[in-house]
Amino acid sequence: MLNYPARIHHTLGALIPAGSPLARFDFPNYTNVGDSAIWLGESAYFDTYHRASRLCWVSDIDYARRYPPSLPADCVVLIAGGGNFGDLWPAHQAHREWLVGQYPQHRIIQLPQSIYFADAVGQERSGKILAAHRDFHLVVRDQPSLAIAQRLLGERAYLCPDMALHLKPYLRPVVPQHDMLALLRTDKEALSKAALGAPPANLHCVDWLAEPRTWAARIDAQLARSQGQYPRHMPSLQGLRRRLFNTLAYQRWHRGSALLASAKVVITDRLHAHILCTLMNIPHVVLDNSYQKIANFRQACGTGTGLCEQAESLAVAVEKAEMLLHAAPSQIHHEPSNPR
């Protein structure tokens, strides 16, 4: 596997001054496993390269907007990476635009994102807001996004692998129960059923948005209650919030990893299912989302070589998955592991 952590640090190391206080915004306080994997990769990066930096703030969108913190003058504002830059997920775009207005004197770094705007006028409006901040830096994870970012921000645009690739490769956490699993999007980034095609009746199809009422979900509820009951005390309880967020992200990452590892071969149109399969060495076939996020990312980062096939329809994906199944190693490891 390519040295993705080194490539990540090559970009971010030049942007984050050593020893500067850090503030992390936009914790993914929802059930999408991929965003939790990104958060854990970001945490692993900061633990590795910025251990001397004080983490003075961490929050999700809701709490930051209700109680915006007063940050030290040299604090670097970090916005979580992902695939929500644009108008498909407007709450996240509005949040980063709000941060630009809230912290006009701070360095703000948008960690690796994919960019997609359906509305060109909205893209230009957002670009002007972000470009007006003299120290806003936009990091992206594919070439089409970089072209947009460079047009909007010039030299303050950078290409970098997704932060989940700062996680260490790890073994499957469970023994496979299925030969084949299709983990397919059920949100607004999914291709239409007409474009994707109908799945075979015997294909096990799931998504990873549904979260059982586990203790991880109870942690989320506990965090919400604590923010509601003691809102003005929460800035002094950053350590508690950080531990709760990291625990919640870890549990979601583990749930998604176990779901993928439950099959010998995976079919998916989720970028982070592809990334986690790559880290676990699981053979898989990728379709794509509505704007070629996975294909663009793989072209930029070279993930999945020798392990991953690309397909344009579900029927072709099943055919390629069956070929991978017959070529898969006979012994599949099973060992609990920590991605960091």
ROVO-469609 format. One record per residue (C-alpha): residue in one letter; x, y, z. Coordinates in steps of 0.001 Angstrom, whole numbers, padded with zeros to 6 digits, always signed. Example, Ala and Ser with C-alpha at 12.3 -4.5 7.8 and 13.67 -1.06 7.14 Angstrom:
2
A+012300-004500+007800/S+013670-001060+007140/
! end
This chain:
340
M+000000+000000+000000/L+001220+003518-000798/N+002458+005644+002095/Y-000693+007711+002492/P+000200+009099+005956/A+003382+010607+004517/R+001442+012131+001621/I-001101+013580+004048/H+001601+015107+006212/H+003380+016518+003177/T+000309+018708+002604/L-000964+019401+006104/G+002428+019719+007762/A+003080+022859+005720/L-000266+024380+006745/I-000415+023678+010497/P+002350+025465+012461/A+004049+023172+014973/G+002743+023656+018496/S-000212+025860+017513/P-003432+025339+019483/L-006060+023485+017455/A-009848+023750+017285/R-011769+020944+015550/F-015218+021714+014139/D-017968+019660+012456/F-017675+016359+014338/P-019875+013903+012356/N-022570+013451+014975/Y-024630+011110+012787/T-024550+007470+011774/N-022594+007542+008489/V-019613+005277+009208/G-017404+006905+006587/D-017349+010262+008336/S-016447+008572+011619/A-013528+006859+009856/I-012397+010278+008631/W-012604+011700+012168/L-010503+008823+013534/G-007948+009302+010769/E-007742+012993+011594/S-007285+012142+015282/A-004517+009700+014388/Y-002802+012379+012313/F-002889+014967+015113/D-001719+012379+017652/T+001224+011546+015400/Y+002377+014936+014167/H+000864+017510+016536/R+001079+015862+019930/A+002512+019069+021404/S-000485+021106+020222/R-003264+021845+022699/L-006696+020836+021446/C-008684+023744+022836/W-012032+023071+021183/V-014024+020246+019601/S-017693+020350+018609/D-020363+019322+016170/I-022314+021842+014085/D-025179+022299+016518/Y-023164+023140+019614/A-020658+025394+017837/R-023402+027593+016422/R-025172+027910+019780/Y-022039+028609+021823/P-019208+029791+019557/P-015916+029652+021436/S-013429+032443+021936/L-010216+031005+020511/P-006580+031998+021132/A-005170+034285+018446/D-002739+031610+017215/C-005330+028805+017195/V-005779+026950+013900/V-009423+026255+013023/L-009856+022792+011461/I-013029+021734+009670/A-013588+017981+009381/G-013071+016425+005983/G-015603+014421+003990/G-017823+014684+000948/N-020124+017515+001984/F-018534+020549+000329/G-021182+021991-001960/D-024957+022157-002128/L-025899+018487-001643/W-025423+018833+002133/P-026240+022518+002756/A-025946+022450+006572/H-022231+021639+006345/Q-021606+024272+003676/A-023426+026878+005750/H-021339+025892+008778/R-017981+026443+007051/E-019191+029767+005658/W-020276+030740+009187/L-016840+029807+010551/V-015182+032113+008017/G-017261+035006+009313/Q-016857+034024+012951/Y-013029+033773+012866/P-011763+036313+010321/Q-008280+036569+011912/H-007594+032853+012397/R-006067+030381+009989/I-008890+028077+008841/I-008140+024763+007139/Q-010828+022735+005452/L-009490+019171+005698/P-009763+016938+002579/Q-013120+017164+000836/S-014826+016335-002433/I-016567+019333-004044/Y-019902+019147-005813/F-022297+021962-006643/A-025394+021368-008741/D-025923+025143-008910/A-023127+027155-010544/V-024436+030410-009075/G-024310+028926-005577/Q-020770+027704-006217/E-019612+031211-007144/R-021386+032762-004141/S-019787+030299-001721/G-016388+030742-003364/K-016500+034505-002862/I-017364+034080+000830/L-014452+031725+001423/A-011970+033645-000739/A-012699+036846+001219/H-011038+035235+004246/R-007321+035882+003775/D-006178+032729+005600/F-008716+030110+004509/H-007142+026994+002977/L-009126+024382+001056/V-007768+020823+000905/V-009440+018397-001515/R-009003+014727-002388/D-009503+014495-006172/Q-008516+016356-009323/P-011973+017677-010378/S-012388+019146-006881/L-008892+020633-007094/A-009756+022360-010380/I-012791+023986-008742/A-010838+024883-005596/Q-007996+026470-007572/R-010438+028551-009590/L-012105+029793-006391/L-009044+030173-004148/G-005945+030045-006334/E-002820+028963-004448/R-004801+028251-001272/A-006090+024984-002773/Y-004297+021665-002184/L-004606+018000-003130/C-004350+015430-000328/P-005551+011847+000337/D-008660+011307+002435/M-007898+011417+006163/A-009266+007892+006745/L-006122+006727+004937/H-004107+007825+007961/L-005551+004783+009765/K-003333+001737+009880/P-004243-001374+007845/Y-006046-003838+010099/L-007441-007364+010063/R-011106-008258+009745/P-012858-007929+013125/V-015292-010805+012369/V-015393-014068+010424/P-017293-013753+007087/Q-020875-015010+007183/H-021668-014312+003503/D-019884-014948+000257/M-020998-011593-001083/L-022417-008364+000388/A-023662-005230-001376/L-023315-002117+000776/L-025230+000458-001253/R-026170+004071-000635/T-029746+004881+000354/D-029277+008665+000490/K-029402+011461-002083/E-025962+010623-003505/A-027157+007225-004711/L-027571+006522-008404/S-031139+005949-009546/K-032440+002389-009583/A-032751+002688-013346/A-029052+003541-013666/L-027874+001012-011089/G-030125-001890-012041/A-032067-004240-009793/P-030080-006483-007441/P-030419-010267-007740/A-032892-011730-005266/N-030165-013669-003446/L-027788-010711-003032/H-027482-009503+000563/C-027978-005704+000316/V-027496-003261+003213/D-026473+000296+003995/W-024603+001396+007108/L-026731+004384+008076/A-029024+002379+010369/E-027584+002291+013871/P-028891-000170+016494/R-029730+001136+019932/T-026350+000162+021306/W-024306+001818+023978/A-022749+003949+021241/A-026143+005465+020568/R-026626+005980+024306/I-023319+007873+024414/D-024691+010186+021736/A-027837+010738+023789/Q-025770+011354+026929/L-023734+013979+025107/A-026873+015746+023893/R-028300+015770+027427/S-025098+017150+028926/Q-025011+019948+026363/G-028625+020784+027109/Q-028356+020625+030911/Y-024978+022327+031322/P-024519+024433+028176/R-022382+027164+029707/H-020107+024675+031445/M-019344+022709+028297/P-016374+024876+027185/S-014610+023805+030385/L-015475+020162+029697/Q-013698+019827+026366/G-011865+016695+027530/L-015173+014958+028203/R-016648+015944+024871/R-013488+014863+023046/R-013548+011426+024692/L-017256+010982+023971/F-016823+011990+020342/N-013837+009688+019839/T-015643+006783+021507/L-018704+007314+019352/A-016610+007538+016174/Y-014689+004402+017154/Q-017893+002418+017745/R-019296+003496+014397/W-016045+002633+012620/H-016085-000801+014265/R-019731-001381+013290/G-018986-000526+009658/S-015827-002618+009599/A-017670-005629+011010/L-020429-005196+008425/L-017947-005178+005541/A-015913-008026+007028/S-019044-010184+007289/A-018605-011003+003574/K-015735-012516+001615/V-016309-010041-001232/V-018040-006632-001092/I-019876-004561-003692/T-020264-000893-002774/D-020929+002622-004015/R-019669+004229-000790/L-016203+005746-000886/H-015326+004798+002679/A-016541+001257+002260/H-013919+001122-000508/I-011294+002685+001783/L-012054+000383+004728/C-012072-002680+002444/T-008663-001550+001190/L-007352-001191+004754/M-008725-004656+005674/N-007518-006234+002413/I-011069-007294+001449/P-011658-007903-002295/H-014406-005580-003525/V-016137-004055-006525/V-016996-000363-006624/L-019853+001285-008429/D-020066+005050-008059/N-022217+007696-006495/S-024154+010355-008394/Y-021099+012474-009293/Q-018258+009924-009713/K-016785+010542-006266/I-015120+007122-006043/A-013654+007054-009552/N-012252+010564-009127/F-010770+009656-005765/R-009191+006406-006951/Q-007624+008179-009920/A-006012+010717-007578/C-004952+008323-004809/G-004479+004955-006511/T-006399+003002-003856/G-007424-000608-004241/T-004862-001679-006849/G-004978-005472-007178/L-007889-005665-004747/C-010674-003638-006339/E-012666-003790-009580/Q-014842-001028-011062/A-018314-001618-012513/E-020934+000563-014171/S-024004-001449-013165/L-025024-003778-010371/A-025304-006741-012752/V-021690-006286-013901/A-020597-005706-010309/V-022068-009065-009290/E-020254-010809-012150/K-016936-009254-011130/A-017579-010015-007451/E-018117-013683-008311/M-014772-013704-010104/L-013086-012137-007062/L-014799-014650-004805/H-013308-017587-006665/A-009879-015917-006687/A-009960-014931-002984/P-007492-016565-000558/S-008824-019650+001190/Q-007755-018412+004623/I-009332-015235+005953/H-007852-013766+009112/H-010026-012783+012033/E-008518-010672+014739/P-009769-007625+016671/S-007648-004585+015942/N-007413-000857+016530/P-007192+001335+013421/R-004909+003845+015110/
! end
